Amino acid sequence: MVSQIVSALFRAYCVAVLVALPALLLPTVASDTAQIVVVIALLASLLTFMEYYGKYPSIVEFRFAPPFNRIKFIALAVSVVTISLIMRGKTDPNGVTVMLSQLGDVLGRVIDFPYSPVRLVVLMLPPDAGPDLTHDVRTAAGISYAVSLVMMLIFVTYVRMLNWPMRKGSFNVWVNLPLFDPTRGGDVVDRLKRDAGVNIVLGALLPFIIPTAIKATSDIIDPVSVANPQTLIWTITAWAFLPASMLIRGIALSRVAELIEAKRRRVYGKDDAEDTLQEA
């Protein structure tokens, strides 16, 4: 019980720090914004504590199948911290911020080719956007998209080479998928494969669809301004992180479907062998 409380408190603390980190790193943050950030950080930490303090999960998927959620949290933290330090370096530069700015500039320019997601994000900006804002958006998009690609590569490595989620023993499907209702109808494997396919397709297309949709509706709906550093940090991070999360969720669901199919084959094969012995 004590270890579970400590673990839940540690996770809640990490979530709260991550939410508040951009406001802490940026040199100029309005007092009203800081208060809102504190409230959001406290709410996020409270929800995290309640989720991990409970014996069984209610929202978080694959809670007992590490490192699924750890990979996602680390990737999100790397993206947020890196972009925040780059934004801080614009007014308070040091060796770390200069190095990260150069790295982000290189990544942004490498990924900024025709029809790439980074190019679409840059084209999403209004016509009157200055060169500094364009550079900041390209840099942030390059870093976020590169981090999301690395996150997916690491998870695929765990699945295909390290036998996730069976590398540490048995895997309980229903505990790790609290939002999946097995009684809703239809074969469980077919539903898992269908959900996996939907997540993979949406995860692959959303980085392209979101900038295009924002650009298409900019004349009707006033888009969120990314000129504010905090808005830029969270908007660009969400643009890259959420589709990548959907992709690895689709890969995870597909892997679970494969495990269920393999177990069915073993059970049916054993029954067929027993029937053959009885007939003999």
Secondary structure, DSSP 8 states (H G I E B T S, - for coil): -HHHHHHHHHHHHHHHHHHHHHHHHSS---HHHHHHHHHHHHHHHHHHHHHHHSSS-SS-TTTTSTTHHHHHHHHHHHHHHHHHHHHHHTTS--HHHHHHHHHHHHHHHHH--TT-HHHHHHHHS-TT--HHHHHHHHHHHHHHHHHHHHHHHHHHHHHHTS-TTTTTS---HHHH-TT--TTSSS-HHHHHHHHHHHHHHHHHHHHHHHHHHHHHTTTTS------SHHHHHHHHHHHHHHHHHHHHHHHHHHHHHHHHHHHHHHHHHHHHHHHHHHH-
